Each structure stands twice: as C-alpha cells, then as structure tokens.
Amino acid sequence: MDVSLFLQEDRLYTDTVPHPETARRGDINGRPSIEEPEPQNSPGQCDITMAVEPHSRASLLVTTSLDTKTACAAAEKYATAVEPLLPKN
C-alpha cells in the first residue's frame, strides 16, 4: 500500500475532480472533503481531498493492490489521522 499526501496552495478542495459522477462530498473531523474512488481510473486507488482555508487543500491518495473499497477505507483512516495536523479553517 502506498500513501501520498499533497499540500497544495492556491487550489480549492473542489478543484480538479476528474470524475464528479463517482465523487462523494463529506467531511473529515468536520473539515469539508471530497472522496474520489479510482481517481485515475485505476482499481485499488482512492483520493480524499480536504479544504485548508482560505485557498488551499490537502490531498491524500492511497494506492493498493487490493480493491477500491479497501483503498477508500484506508484513505479515510489516514485522512482522519492527518486532519488535526492541518491548519485550522
């Protein structure tokens, strides 16, 4: 399993959602987020992008040799652990 964390200044969490038809809006510890299964059309991947105000985002990508559901469960676990370390909105 690979876990990547990207911190992007001047990019909103709602920017660049390649597959809005499968993306799910939600929150991580109350922080607005979007979960996107298979963001690069690759089974076993899941991306969670969280808002970092005023105009930034944190994107956590999990890639695994297992199924997408497992990748999304792992992404939620890691995003929940990372969220308290991000600047407060």
N, C-alpha and C positions, 0 to 999 in steps of 0.2 A: 504494500500500500504506500502510495506517495501522497504527501500532503503539502500543498503550496499555499503560502499566504502572500497576497499582493496588497500593498498600501498605495493607493493612487490619489494624488492631489488633483483638485480641479476636475473630478469625474464623479458624477452623482451615481448613487447605487442603482438608479433606474436607467442609466445609460448603457447601451450595448448589451441588450438581451437578445441573443441570436434566435431564440425560439420562444417567443412570448406565449405561444399556444400551449406549451408544457410548463412554463414557469409558474411558480406559486409565490404570491406575496405573503409575508408573515412578519414575525419579529423574533429576535434572539434577545432574551432578557429585556424585552421592551423596546429594543432598537429595531427600526424598520429594516426589513431584509427581503431578498428575493432568492428563492431556491430554484435552481435550474438543473434538472436531471439531464444527463448526456449533452452538455453544452457544446461539445464539438462533434456531435453525432457518434460518440463512442460509448458503447455499453460499459458500465463499470465506472463511470465518471459522474460527479455531482459537484456543483458550484453553489456556494452561498455567498451573496454579496450583501454587505451591511452598510448602512448610512453612517458616515462620520461627518458631522456638520462642521462648518457650514457648507462646504462644497467638495467633499472628498468621500472615499469609500474604502472598505477593506473587503477583499475577495478571497475566499478560502476554497480551494479546489482539491478534491480528493479523487485520485485515480487508483483503481484496484482491479485485480484480475477476477474479482467476484462480480456479482450482479449490481445493477444500478441502485436497487433498493438498499443494499448493504453500504454502497458508497454514500448515499444520502444520509443514512443513519450515522455513519462516521463523520460526515461533514457537519451535521447538526451537533454532534458531541464536541468536536473540535471548535466550532464557532461559538458554542456556549462557553467553552473554557477561555477562548481568546477575547470575547466581547468585553469583559471587565477591564482588560488591559488597554482598550482603545480610549481615545479622548472622549469625554462626555459630550453628548449632543446638547 
